[in-house]
Amino acid sequence: MAAAAPPPPPTPAPSAPTGLPDSDSTPVGHPLFTRIRLATPLDIPHIHKLIHQMAIFEKLTHLFTATESSLASTLFKSPPFQSFTIFLLEVSAHPFEKDSNFHSQSFTPIERIFNLDHTIIDPEAETFKSGINSDVVVAGFVLFFPNFSTFLGKPGFYVEDLFVRECYRRKGLGKLLLSAVASQAVKMEYGRVEWVVLDWNVNAIKFYEEMGANVLPEWRICRLTGPALEAYRDAI
Amino acid sequence: MAAAAPPPPPTPAPSAPTGLPDSDSTPVGHPLFTRIRLATPLDIPHIHKLIHQMAIFEKLTHLFTATESSLASTLFKSPPFQSFTIFLLEVSAHPFEKDSNFHSQSFTPIERIFNLDHTIIDPEAETFKSGINSDVVVAGFVLFFPNFSTFLGKPGFYVEDLFVRECYRRKGLGKLLLSAVASQAVKMEYGRVEWVVLDWNVNAIKFYEEMGANVLPEWRICRLTGPALEAYRDAI
């Protein structure tokens, strides 16, 4: 269940009001080249920083205890999509070089061009630089894993976190990340994609409903954690 | 996320008002011998019937499309606890024979004796018979799988379904099943156990809170499924 992390409420870029940007369109104005690829253990420092930013955004830094070490010991232990999986969002002002390292049988990176009215100034470009000799930066991520519907008798995906760094928001990148998960679910013949949202976050709810999701009004999350969970150590 | 399946609201048996039954106590009255073990592919026919009963209980049979075949093709594909995992609850009027088949490095079956005021008449004993030459019957199950908290930087368990057959309810067996998952989470140093409940199911909410869980008031589940999900097939 979500670590108190409501996805930001991105909205499609004005230049692509009816859906996802067209990869075949000729870049005009200020093109932002974007790529979604599977994260690797080498990305853990960036992922850790993104999660920390998410905790700040949520005003929940007191709950943030993840370290690079704890992430390294729990992520990337299974093949992609079989357990915890991360899609990383990278952006660049220039077309991506072909990087065969990121192509796998599991997932071919998704590339899209967003045509923006203005160039984005990224004050953290150096911190989130991806690779050595390029202007590619990490702009966001989505972490998801399989869940299971007993009624459908098949798996789905649960999206734990969706995060786009501040200067890249409201351009359709959140929609691109979530769409990538939905598309992967369809490819795998999974039955559902689910996530959670705060009931007062009307912008996010509107955004998700426009993407085709239903918000279930009656279900509440129960959480057993901390000392209350620890009490079960010797209870059985 | 839960397949519209709120766990039943069991309450501890009168003979064990302060917690789980003591395995060392001498059986008095009408002992019910219970065992929690990992389910195996051989249990699929029983599991399928239990899920169907759950759909009837929830008045959601129109959503029930699982078949023994769909369960067989999606469950038991990973080692226990790494993906979708089922604990099966078996009961008997007699002590369980030692069955080394059910002992594994992953999980040692849990046995408890419940001392009841009356013998339980199980009208479906024949249907849910477990094994050939015994009076052991399958009484319920819990299906759970790992989830992940990015803030904690570690996994937890998500409980998708908890179900006890009608004649075995209100004796503490639901609590025993959920406690077994919580205990396993603690053993694996996981950070949380989570599940969902319907907001109007006050008995279940009270029961879960008594078990130490918090019910989170603000989070809502978003679900993308059916044609709305299918629309993402070629969207990216």
Interface residues (C-beta under 8 A of the other chain):
Chain A: M1 A2 A3 A4 A5 G19 L20 I51 M54 A55 L60 L63 F64 T65 A66 T67 S70 L71 T74 S78 Q82 S83 F84 I110 L143 F145 P146 N147 F148 S149 T150 F151 L152 G153 K154 P155 G156 Y158 E160 D161 L176 S179 A180 A182 S183 A185 V186 K187 G191 R192 V193 E194 W195 V196 V197 L198 D199 W200 I205 Y208 M211 G212 A213 N214 V215 L216 P217 E218 W219 R220 I221 C222 R223 L224 T225 A228 L229 E230 A231 Y232 R233 A235 I236
Chain B: M1 A2 A3 A4 A5 G19 L20 I51 M54 A55 L60 L63 F64 T65 A66 T67 S70 L71 T74 S78 Q82 S83 F84 I110 L143 F145 P146 N147 F148 S149 T150 F151 L152 G153 K154 P155 G156 Y158 E160 D161 L176 S179 A180 A182 S183 A185 V186 K187 G191 R192 V193 E194 W195 V196 V197 L198 D199 W200 I205 Y208 M211 G212 A213 N214 V215 L216 P217 E218 W219 R220 I221 C222 R223 L224 T225 A228 L229 E230 A231 Y232 R233 A235 I236
